[in-house]
Amino acid sequence: MSVFDDLVGQTRVVEQLTSAVRAAGDLLRGGPGKGMTHAWLFTGPPGSGRSTAARAFAAALLCPDGGCGHCDACHQALTGNHADVELVRPSGLSYGVKETRALVLRAASVPTGGRFQIVLFEDADRATEQAANALLKAIEEPPPRTVWLLCAPSPDDLVVTIRSRCRLVTLGAPSPAAVADVLIRRDGIEPELAHRVAAASQGHIGRARRLATDAETSRHRDEVLGLPSRLTGIAQCVDAAAKLVAAAEGEATATTDELNDSERSALRQAFGEGSTGRGVAKALRGSAGAMKELEDRQKSRATRIKRDSLDLALMDLTAYYRDVLALQVGAQVALSAGDREPELRHLAGSSTPDATLRRIEAIMQCRERLQANANPQLAVEAMMMALRTG
């Protein structure tokens, strides 16, 4: 057993990281530690396992046996509960300079276990420009035992000054066969279902698992893939856009409402609500600023969840038209929407490869507009018009 067992289809990455773990052990014993460095950048497409790889690497660095997978250090690091692992998961659209400066101070602490102090920064691409500058200073001059593990979709998502100081770890999307194998072996999914959702997920292991086990996720995908055949007029396009945006808003609301209430309650209690005694009233009056800051973060988180939900739907549509294009050009590839093959073949025969490419480009343009904070309703409506079949 090893902490790297959950890295599906990433043999080269596992070899790179295990080599670095051996070098880290040499460094701790007073050797040169050639092959180990203080800053790493994990990149790869959604679902490739960037964060999984970074957590496994953190566990291996803190494990006396190099990542055995069963000791307390491994378990605590993998679950995010190790005292020497600072796990950063931005909940909103961005990660600011104030939070980054506080993070840099925590990263400078001495490791309690005597090995390394590790900062695992998921979605490091969400750092603002000022935050990136603060992060750069920490990476340029780190304490001797501090290791930074940054995660981002691609190296270009971070400023060149940061990525040039990091050792790059590039993960690829695992094959459908590899995804299906782990679903069958680890999650007990029936083979036929496992292979179907593995193809549908386009190498995203977490998405494949949700498609296999969560009826709501599967239903939502079916609704999204049913859109192209219904886009026959302007009214249908506007209606489809409204439903897609409303579904994303509903998901954001369902995800955040309960969490928002618990966070607000915890903050009020921290400022003494329900308590008595001198100073309580003054503390409660002073909590207004903290409550406003919390509400701003919660709004940013809801916006991010809404945007991520929309982006997932757009990627499903992209895969749908990729299947259409594959049929049009006679490519011998597995279809991600193989359960809709008659529908795909009908669309492939009633349009041209050029038209399909224009539709894929329209989806990509919509994604870019959403990333640039365009009005979601207008951006999705424009895309639906471009996808129209009538």
C-alpha angles and dihedrals in degrees: 000000000000137000087242095062092099093058099103118206094351102116095144092049092049090053091050093050097043089052090053091049090055089050090050090054089052090050092053090051090056098264127128093265092214108192096033122099137175099242130048132179118205113199136174143117122293111292095017091115104254094151092039090055092047092050092048090050091049090051092049092050091052096042116094088217097048099258108331091168098222108065125094093255092055094045094047094047094047092050094045095246102109115121091225096051118082105196116200118192111169108220096192137051094276143018113227136218094250092058091043094054090051089049092051090054092051091047090059093063121112114258111255092213095051095242118081140334104223129197112196108193112189116197091013087169087076091070112115121236092262091046090051090054091052090047091049092058091053093049093047093055109022125170112261097260101034118111123190118208111188124186126201137148093250139356090251090065089073127060113267093243091062099041092048089062095050132082105238122232111187119196124192130209107271117239120263088247091056092047092048091049094055092046091053096041102039105024101033094235116165109260096239093050092042093056092046096051091041089059091044093051095056093223097318104133096191092049091048091053092049092049089052098045108026117067092194092057091049092047092051092051091050090052092051093048090049092061101081095062091051098051096098101129145015094264091052091049093051091046093049091050092050092051093048093050092044091052090052091049090049092052091049092050094047091049098046108033098078092039092049092053093050092048093050091047092050091050093050091050090049088057092049105262109168092022129107135212140075117324097020095104091048091049091051091051089051092052093075093087093048091048091051090050090050092050091051090052091048092052090050090050092050090050091051093050090048091050093046091050091051091046091053090053090049091052089052089053090048090053090048093056091042086060090050091051092048090055092047094054096036096244113172098226134128113264117235089208097040091147087067097049097129090053092046092050092050092053091043091054095045096051140038133250089248091056091049092050090051089053092050089049090051090055092049090049090052090053090051092049092051091050087053090055096253117165103280095217094052094043093051093044090054090050093049090053089054091050093050114131100193 
